[in-house]
């Protein structure tokens, strides 16, 4: 999950869909599709207008994510840290420096394993929700055991049976959640190793 430094990136890194399209010499719908996918799956930072539409995009994040997750069959023009209309050489140099600093920050965070793709985290949460759902269903399945405990030992039997059931379900959930955590960590390690290999 990519998060901009200091919560919001420098304004010089924020470009509109039109500016990115002009820079990369592609259509605005093409950029919009890339932006939507990268926001939904990988946490691309965007600013929205009053109607919820994307107004500006963190272009450094956009380029890093597109290079990493782009579909090769739908290649876009090579990225370049070009910026829209600048007033001076100093301003152009400042924008380029900010752009490169943001890219390097994100690459370092990736190498440290601190950036989690949004879709990987969402998948892990979906699987955890299934575990919780199964646990609730187990209470219904245990109805016969609880009824038997009531007829055999009364209220004390119910307490005993519920304690046993709680222990069983808690253990099952903890094991399942730990498994999902291991799976997510393994995915992050694989991503870090892949990124390290590409940098060598």
C-alpha positions as CSV (number, residue, x, y, z in Angstrom):
1,X,0.0,0.0,0.0
2,X,1.8,3.1,-1.2
3,X,1.5,6.1,1.1
4,X,2.9,9.5,0.2
5,X,5.6,11.0,2.4
6,X,4.4,13.4,5.1
7,X,0.8,12.3,4.2
8,X,0.7,14.4,1.1
9,X,3.3,14.7,-1.7
10,X,4.7,18.1,-2.9
11,X,2.3,19.9,-5.2
12,X,4.9,19.7,-7.9
13,X,4.4,16.0,-8.1
14,X,0.7,16.2,-8.7
15,X,-0.4,16.2,-12.3
16,X,-3.8,16.0,-13.9
17,X,-5.0,13.2,-16.2
18,X,-4.6,15.5,-19.2
19,X,-1.1,16.5,-18.2
20,X,0.0,12.9,-17.8
21,X,-1.6,12.0,-21.2
22,X,0.2,14.9,-22.9
23,X,3.5,13.9,-21.2
24,X,3.2,10.3,-22.3
25,X,1.6,11.0,-25.6
26,X,-1.4,8.7,-25.0
27,X,-5.1,9.3,-24.7
28,X,-6.8,10.6,-21.5
29,X,-9.0,7.4,-21.3
30,X,-5.8,5.3,-21.3
31,X,-4.4,7.2,-18.4
32,X,-7.7,7.2,-16.6
33,X,-7.9,3.4,-16.8
34,X,-4.3,3.1,-15.5
35,X,-5.1,5.5,-12.7
36,X,-8.3,3.7,-11.7
37,X,-6.6,0.3,-11.6
38,X,-3.6,1.6,-9.6
39,X,-5.8,3.4,-7.1
40,X,-8.0,0.3,-6.6
41,X,-5.3,-2.3,-6.4
42,X,-2.1,-0.5,-5.3
43,X,-3.1,2.6,-3.3
44,X,-2.0,5.2,-5.8
45,X,-2.4,8.7,-4.2
46,X,-4.8,11.0,-5.9
47,X,-6.6,14.2,-5.2
48,X,-10.4,14.3,-6.0
49,X,-12.6,17.2,-6.8
50,X,-15.9,18.0,-5.1
51,X,-17.7,15.3,-7.2
52,X,-15.3,12.6,-6.3
53,X,-13.5,12.6,-9.7
54,X,-9.7,12.3,-9.9
55,X,-8.3,15.8,-10.2
56,X,-4.6,15.2,-9.8
57,X,-2.3,12.2,-9.5
58,X,1.0,11.7,-7.7
59,X,3.0,11.2,-10.9
60,X,6.0,9.7,-9.2
61,X,3.9,7.0,-7.6
62,X,2.0,6.5,-10.9
63,X,5.3,5.9,-12.8
64,X,6.7,3.5,-10.2
65,X,3.5,1.5,-10.0
66,X,2.9,1.4,-13.7
67,X,6.5,0.2,-14.3
68,X,6.0,-2.5,-11.8
69,X,2.5,-3.7,-12.5
70,X,1.7,-2.6,-16.1
71,X,0.4,-5.1,-18.6
72,X,3.2,-5.4,-21.3
73,X,0.5,-6.0,-24.0
74,X,-0.8,-2.5,-23.3
75,X,2.4,-0.6,-23.2
76,X,2.3,3.1,-22.6
77,X,5.0,5.6,-23.7
78,X,8.2,5.4,-21.6
79,X,7.9,7.5,-18.4
80,X,9.8,10.7,-18.0
81,X,9.9,13.2,-15.1
82,X,8.9,15.9,-17.5
83,X,6.6,18.4,-15.9
84,X,4.0,20.8,-17.4
85,X,4.9,24.4,-18.2
86,X,7.6,25.6,-15.9
87,X,8.7,29.2,-15.6
88,X,12.5,28.7,-15.2
89,X,15.3,26.3,-15.3
90,X,15.5,26.4,-11.5
91,X,11.8,25.4,-11.2
92,X,12.3,22.6,-13.7
93,X,15.3,21.3,-11.8
94,X,13.3,21.5,-8.5
95,X,10.5,19.5,-9.9
96,X,12.9,16.9,-11.3
97,X,14.6,16.6,-7.9
98,X,11.3,16.2,-6.1
99,X,10.2,13.6,-8.6
100,X,13.4,11.5,-8.2
101,X,13.4,11.8,-4.5
102,X,9.8,10.5,-4.3
103,X,10.6,7.6,-6.6
104,X,13.7,6.6,-4.6
105,X,11.7,6.9,-1.3
106,X,9.1,4.5,-2.6
107,X,11.7,2.1,-4.0
108,X,13.5,2.1,-0.6
109,X,10.2,1.4,1.2
110,X,9.5,-1.5,-1.2
111,X,13.0,-2.9,-0.5
112,X,12.3,-2.7,3.2
113,X,9.0,-4.6,2.7
114,X,7.0,-1.7,4.1
115,X,4.7,-1.3,1.1
116,X,1.8,-3.8,0.8
117,X,-0.2,-4.0,-2.4
118,X,-3.8,-3.1,-1.6
119,X,-5.2,-6.1,-3.4
120,X,-2.9,-8.5,-1.4
121,X,-4.1,-7.0,1.9
122,X,-7.8,-7.1,0.8
123,X,-7.4,-10.7,-0.2
124,X,-6.0,-11.5,3.3
125,X,-8.9,-9.7,5.0
126,X,-11.4,-11.5,2.8
127,X,-9.9,-14.9,3.8
128,X,-9.9,-13.8,7.5
129,X,-13.6,-12.9,7.2
130,X,-14.3,-16.4,5.9
131,X,-12.6,-17.8,9.0
132,X,-14.8,-15.7,11.2
133,X,-17.9,-16.7,9.3
134,X,-17.0,-20.4,9.7
135,X,-16.6,-19.9,13.4
136,X,-20.1,-18.5,13.7
137,X,-21.5,-21.4,11.7
138,X,-19.7,-23.8,14.1
139,X,-22.0,-22.5,16.9
140,X,-25.0,-23.7,15.0
141,X,-23.4,-27.0,14.3
142,X,-22.8,-27.4,18.1
143,X,-26.5,-27.0,19.0
144,X,-26.9,-30.7,19.5
145,X,-23.9,-30.9,21.8
146,X,-25.2,-28.0,23.8
147,X,-28.7,-29.6,24.1
148,X,-27.2,-32.8,25.2
149,X,-25.1,-31.0,27.8
150,X,-28.3,-29.3,29.1
151,X,-30.2,-32.6,29.5
152,X,-27.2,-34.3,31.0
153,X,-25.8,-31.7,33.5
154,X,-28.2,-28.7,33.3
155,X,-26.8,-25.2,33.4
156,X,-23.4,-26.4,34.5
157,X,-23.1,-28.7,31.5
158,X,-23.9,-25.8,29.2
159,X,-21.2,-23.7,30.7
160,X,-18.7,-26.5,30.3
161,X,-19.7,-27.1,26.7
162,X,-19.6,-23.4,25.8
163,X,-16.1,-23.1,27.3
164,X,-14.9,-26.1,25.3
165,X,-16.5,-24.7,22.2
166,X,-15.0,-21.2,22.8
167,X,-11.5,-22.7,23.2
168,X,-11.8,-24.8,20.1
169,X,-13.1,-21.9,17.9
170,X,-10.5,-19.4,19.3
171,X,-7.7,-21.9,18.6
172,X,-9.0,-22.5,15.1
173,X,-9.3,-18.8,14.3
174,X,-5.9,-17.9,15.7
175,X,-4.3,-20.6,13.6
176,X,-6.1,-19.5,10.5
177,X,-5.2,-15.8,11.1
178,X,-1.6,-16.7,11.8
179,X,-1.6,-18.6,8.5
180,X,-2.9,-15.6,6.6
181,X,-0.3,-13.4,8.2
182,X,2.5,-15.9,7.1
183,X,1.1,-15.9,3.6
184,X,1.0,-12.1,3.4
185,X,4.6,-11.9,4.7
186,X,5.7,-14.4,2.2
187,X,4.1,-12.4,-0.7
188,X,5.9,-9.3,0.6
189,X,9.2,-11.1,0.8
190,X,8.7,-12.4,-2.8
191,X,8.0,-8.9,-4.0
192,X,11.1,-7.5,-2.2
193,X,13.3,-10.3,-3.7
194,X,11.9,-9.7,-7.1
195,X,12.5,-5.9,-6.8
196,X,16.0,-6.6,-5.5
197,X,16.8,-8.8,-8.5
198,X,15.6,-6.2,-11.0
199,X,17.8,-3.6,-9.4
200,X,21.0,-5.7,-9.7
